[in-house]
């Protein structure tokens, strides 16, 4: 089954993956070339796990988890399998984020540095807590078979919005964090003098913003949405033998009138309204 504007989707996906990988390479280059590398000894090398795991897990993996439903070559997979893949990527991203927090608190406690005093730490911890709640509720509502269908449908808009909100908040928090690190860490020359490290990390911040923007674009295009299970199981041709309408015409529109009512009558509300 063909996707409308497939070449545009493929370009956007390739751009997102490329920018995401470059961001990971940049953060690794930052900690190994400009900083002390990685270790788990209570020193600066332990702190460096924080930006590495945030960029790799909380930004890149979470971004891929958001759009995994929209990959057209996965449309032949069962919806349940895709739910497990979506949940698995999010769980892995949460593990990365949790380890990164442990590294920060351990470093601060070892060096007698106060915890939780900056805006970066406030928003960052709030994002992790919200992400954990989103994860638990998502698993309970969408992976437990006994959950009522009406509850899944009612929670879906909030699930979509909170996922995109948390993802955006994580990127914003990361930008605050790397700026804070440069201001505190660069002394001679200082951040305002634009030494090579400052310029390099500023580029990393731009890459994260670009990655987030592409992910949000892919996730909010109605024509790139995964078709409902009814559409995926329907014959590829219509009664006259001609090829059926494009996926974008068969998928759920932003306004759920009409098709939404049909889904409610068929008892398949769980497929309605999903951005991812």
C-alpha positions as CSV (number, residue, x, y, z in Angstrom):
1,X,0.0,0.0,0.0
2,X,1.6,3.2,-1.1
3,X,2.1,6.3,1.1
4,X,1.3,9.7,-0.3
5,X,4.4,11.8,-0.8
6,X,6.6,8.8,0.0
7,X,9.7,10.5,-1.3
8,X,9.2,13.5,0.9
9,X,8.7,11.2,3.9
10,X,11.8,9.3,3.0
11,X,13.8,12.5,2.7
12,X,12.5,13.7,6.1
13,X,13.2,10.4,7.8
14,X,16.7,10.2,6.3
15,X,17.4,13.8,7.4
16,X,16.2,13.1,11.0
17,X,18.3,9.9,11.3
18,X,21.3,11.6,9.8
19,X,21.1,14.7,12.0
20,X,20.4,12.5,15.0
21,X,23.5,10.4,14.4
22,X,25.6,13.5,13.8
23,X,24.4,14.8,17.2
24,X,25.5,11.7,18.9
25,X,28.9,11.9,17.2
26,X,29.2,15.5,18.3
27,X,28.4,14.8,21.9
28,X,30.9,12.0,22.0
29,X,33.5,14.2,20.3
30,X,32.8,16.9,22.9
31,X,33.3,14.6,26.0
32,X,36.4,12.8,24.6
33,X,38.2,15.6,22.8
34,X,37.3,18.7,24.8
35,X,36.5,17.0,28.2
36,X,37.8,14.1,30.3
37,X,36.2,11.2,28.5
38,X,33.8,8.8,30.3
39,X,34.3,7.0,33.6
40,X,32.3,6.2,36.8
41,X,34.6,7.6,39.5
42,X,32.7,10.6,40.8
43,X,34.8,13.0,38.8
44,X,34.1,15.1,35.7
45,X,34.3,12.0,33.5
46,X,31.3,10.5,35.3
47,X,29.4,13.7,34.8
48,X,30.1,13.4,31.0
49,X,27.7,10.4,30.9
50,X,24.9,12.9,31.4
51,X,25.0,14.7,28.1
52,X,26.0,11.5,26.2
53,X,23.0,9.5,27.5
54,X,20.6,12.4,27.2
55,X,21.4,13.1,23.5
56,X,21.5,9.4,22.7
57,X,18.5,8.1,24.7
58,X,16.3,10.9,25.8
59,X,16.4,12.8,22.5
60,X,17.4,10.4,19.7
61,X,15.7,7.2,20.9
62,X,12.6,9.1,22.1
63,X,12.4,10.8,18.7
64,X,12.5,7.5,16.8
65,X,9.9,6.0,19.2
66,X,7.6,8.9,18.3
67,X,7.6,8.2,14.6
68,X,8.0,4.4,14.6
69,X,4.4,3.9,13.7
70,X,4.8,6.0,10.6
71,X,7.4,3.9,9.0
72,X,5.5,2.4,6.0
73,X,7.6,-0.8,5.9
74,X,6.2,-1.6,9.4
75,X,2.6,-1.3,8.3
76,X,2.5,-5.1,7.6
77,X,3.4,-5.7,11.2
78,X,0.6,-6.2,13.7
79,X,-0.5,-3.2,15.7
80,X,0.4,-5.1,18.9
81,X,3.9,-5.7,17.8
82,X,4.3,-2.0,16.9
83,X,3.0,-1.1,20.4
84,X,5.7,-3.3,21.9
85,X,8.4,-1.7,19.8
86,X,7.1,1.8,20.6
87,X,7.1,1.0,24.3
88,X,10.5,-0.8,24.2
89,X,12.2,2.3,22.6
90,X,10.6,4.5,25.2
91,X,11.7,2.3,28.1
92,X,15.2,2.2,26.7
93,X,15.2,6.0,26.5
94,X,13.9,6.3,30.1
95,X,16.7,4.0,31.3
96,X,19.3,6.2,29.6
97,X,17.8,9.3,31.2
98,X,17.7,7.7,34.6
99,X,21.4,6.6,34.4
100,X,22.3,10.1,33.3
101,X,20.6,11.6,36.4
102,X,22.4,9.1,38.7
103,X,25.7,10.3,37.1
104,X,24.9,13.9,37.8
105,X,23.8,13.5,41.4
106,X,26.7,11.2,42.1
107,X,29.2,13.8,40.7
108,X,27.5,16.6,42.6
109,X,27.5,14.7,45.9
110,X,31.2,13.7,45.5
111,X,32.3,17.3,44.8
112,X,29.9,18.8,47.3
113,X,28.0,20.7,44.6
114,X,24.4,21.7,45.4
115,X,21.7,19.8,43.6
116,X,18.5,21.1,42.1
117,X,19.1,24.8,42.2
118,X,19.1,25.7,38.5
119,X,16.2,26.0,36.1
120,X,17.8,23.3,34.0
121,X,17.6,20.9,36.9
122,X,14.0,21.8,37.7
123,X,12.7,21.4,34.2
124,X,14.9,18.4,33.5
125,X,13.7,16.4,36.6
126,X,10.1,17.4,35.8
127,X,10.5,16.0,32.2
128,X,11.9,12.7,33.5
129,X,9.0,12.4,36.0
130,X,6.4,13.2,33.4
131,X,8.0,10.8,31.0
132,X,7.9,8.0,33.5
133,X,4.2,8.7,34.1
134,X,3.5,8.8,30.4
135,X,5.3,5.5,30.0
136,X,3.5,3.8,32.9
137,X,0.1,5.0,31.8
138,X,0.8,4.1,28.1
139,X,1.7,0.5,29.1
140,X,-1.3,0.1,31.4
141,X,-3.8,1.5,28.9
142,X,-2.6,0.3,25.6
143,X,-0.7,-2.9,26.3
144,X,-3.0,-4.5,28.9
145,X,-5.8,-6.3,26.9
146,X,-8.5,-5.8,29.6
147,X,-8.4,-2.0,29.4
148,X,-11.8,-0.7,28.1
149,X,-11.8,0.5,24.5
150,X,-13.5,3.8,25.5
151,X,-10.7,4.5,28.0
152,X,-8.0,4.0,25.3
153,X,-9.9,6.4,22.9
154,X,-10.4,9.0,25.6
155,X,-6.8,9.0,26.7
156,X,-5.3,9.0,23.2
157,X,-5.4,12.8,22.6
158,X,-3.6,13.4,26.0
159,X,-1.1,10.6,25.2
160,X,-0.2,12.3,21.9
161,X,0.0,15.8,23.2
162,X,2.0,14.9,26.3
163,X,4.5,12.8,24.2
164,X,5.2,15.7,21.9
165,X,5.3,18.2,24.8
166,X,7.8,16.1,26.8
167,X,10.0,15.6,23.7
168,X,10.1,19.3,23.0
169,X,10.7,20.0,26.7
170,X,13.7,17.6,26.8
171,X,15.4,19.3,23.9
172,X,14.8,22.8,25.5
173,X,16.2,21.5,28.7
174,X,19.2,20.0,27.0
175,X,19.9,23.4,25.4
176,X,19.8,25.0,28.8
177,X,22.1,22.3,30.1
178,X,24.9,22.6,27.5
179,X,24.8,26.4,27.8
180,X,25.1,26.2,31.6
181,X,28.0,23.7,31.2
182,X,29.8,26.0,28.8
183,X,29.4,29.1,31.1
184,X,30.6,27.2,34.2
185,X,33.3,25.2,32.5
186,X,35.0,27.7,30.2
187,X,37.2,30.1,32.1
188,X,40.2,31.1,30.0
189,X,39.1,31.8,27.3
190,X,35.5,32.2,28.6
191,X,32.3,31.3,26.8
192,X,31.8,34.9,25.6
193,X,35.1,34.8,23.8
194,X,33.8,31.9,21.5
195,X,36.6,29.4,21.9
196,X,36.5,26.3,19.7
197,X,34.7,24.2,22.3
198,X,32.0,26.8,22.6
199,X,31.4,27.0,18.9
200,X,31.4,23.2,18.6
201,X,28.8,22.7,21.4
202,X,26.7,25.6,20.0
203,X,26.5,23.6,16.7
204,X,25.5,20.5,18.7
205,X,22.6,22.6,20.1
206,X,21.5,23.6,16.6
207,X,21.6,20.0,15.5
208,X,19.3,19.0,18.4
209,X,16.9,21.7,17.4
210,X,16.9,20.6,13.8
211,X,16.4,16.9,14.8
212,X,13.5,17.9,17.0
213,X,11.9,20.0,14.3
214,X,12.1,17.2,11.8
215,X,10.6,14.6,14.2
216,X,7.7,17.0,15.0
217,X,7.1,17.5,11.3
218,X,7.0,13.8,10.6
219,X,4.8,13.1,13.6
220,X,2.1,15.7,12.7
221,X,1.7,15.2,9.0
222,X,-1.8,13.6,8.6
223,X,-0.9,12.0,5.2
224,X,1.9,10.0,6.8
225,X,-0.2,8.5,9.6
226,X,-0.4,4.7,9.9
227,X,-3.6,3.5,8.4
228,X,-6.2,1.9,10.6
229,X,-6.2,-1.9,10.9
230,X,-9.4,-2.0,8.8
231,X,-7.7,-0.2,5.9
232,X,-4.6,-2.3,6.1
233,X,-6.6,-5.5,5.9
234,X,-8.8,-4.3,3.1
235,X,-8.3,-5.5,-0.5
236,X,-5.9,-3.4,-2.6
237,X,-8.4,-2.9,-5.4
238,X,-12.0,-1.6,-5.4
239,X,-15.0,-3.3,-6.9
240,X,-14.2,-2.2,-10.5
241,X,-10.7,-3.7,-10.3
242,X,-8.9,-0.4,-10.2
243,X,-6.4,0.5,-7.6
244,X,-8.0,1.9,-4.4
245,X,-7.5,5.3,-3.0
246,X,-4.2,6.4,-1.5
247,X,-3.4,5.8,2.1
248,X,-3.8,9.4,3.0
249,X,-7.4,9.3,1.8
250,X,-8.1,6.1,3.8
251,X,-6.4,7.2,7.0
252,X,-8.0,9.1,9.8
253,X,-8.2,12.9,9.2
254,X,-7.4,15.4,11.9
255,X,-11.2,16.0,12.2
256,X,-12.5,12.6,13.4
257,X,-16.1,13.1,12.2
258,X,-17.4,10.4,9.9
259,X,-14.6,7.9,10.0
260,X,-14.4,8.2,13.8
261,X,-18.1,7.3,14.1
262,X,-17.6,4.3,11.9
263,X,-14.7,3.2,14.1
264,X,-16.8,3.6,17.2
265,X,-19.5,1.4,15.6
266,X,-17.0,-1.2,14.8
267,X,-15.4,-1.2,18.2
268,X,-11.9,-0.3,17.0
269,X,-11.5,3.0,18.8
270,X,-8.0,2.1,19.8
271,X,-6.8,3.0,16.3
272,X,-8.2,6.5,16.2
273,X,-6.3,9.7,16.5
274,X,-2.7,8.3,16.8
275,X,-0.1,10.7,15.8
276,X,2.6,8.1,15.9
